[in-house]
Amino acid sequence: MKLFLDTANVSYIREINDLGVICGVTTNPSLIAKEGRDFKEVVTEITSIVDGPISAEVIDMKAEGMVAEAKELVKIHKNIVIKIPMCAEGLKAAAALTKMGIKTNVTLIFSAAQALLAARAGATFVSPFVGRLDDVGAHGIELIEEIATIFNIHGIETEIIAASIRKPEDVTACAMAGAHIATVPYETMKKCIDHPLTTQGIERFLKDWETVPKK
Ligand code: E4P
C-alpha cells in the first residue's frame, strides 16, 4: 500500500516528503480553506514539492461545470488529479474526463456500490471515507475490504485511496484490507513514526554509549 499526505499545508508536505514515504497528496475544499490562501497558488506549490498524483477538488455541482473546472486545473501540472464528489453529475463528469485522458478521484464514497459505479465511469481512484463511517457507528474498514474484493474479482484497475484516516491503526488496517493507497493526515503520519519503546531504546543506547571507553 502506498501513502499520500492528506493536507494542503505546504510546510507539512515539505517535512513529510523529505522522509521519502509519500508519493502523492490529497486536498479537499475544507483543507484548502484552512490555509487561507488562493486555491490554485497552493496546488501549484504542492506540485513543485511532490512528484506524484495531487488531488484538487471541483466545486461545481453540474457535470459541465466540473469538466470546465477540471480543464483549468489540469493546466497547472501533469500530476493534477481531478477530485469529484460521488453523485450522478460527478459520474457523468468522471466519464467525460476519462475520455479526455484526465485522471479522476471520485470522493465521498460510503458504499461498495458507489465505488463500483465510479470505477465503471472510469475513475482512476476512488476515495472511501473510513473515519466518517466509524463516526456514525459503521465499520469503515469493512467497506475497504468489500471494495478491494469486488475490484479483485472483476479485474478493476481503479485504485482505492483509503481516506478519512484518523489513527495509525487505521493505516495498517487499510493495508490489511487491500487499499492501494492510504491518504494520511499530518498528525497521524507523525504518530506512525513514533513509539514509546523506540524513544526509550534510543535514550538507552545513547546513555550506554557514554560509558564506552574512548581513546
Ligand atoms: C481525502 O481525500 C478526504 O477528503 C479526507 O481524508 C477526509 O477526511 P476527514 O473525514 O477527516 O475530513
Boltz pocket constraint, residues with backbone or C-beta under 6 A from the ligand:
constraints:
  - pocket:
      binder: B
      contacts: [[A, 6], [A, 26], [A, 27], [A, 28], [A, 107], [A, 127], [A, 129], [A, 131], [A, 132], [A, 163], [A, 164], [A, 165], [A, 183]]
      max_distance: 6.0
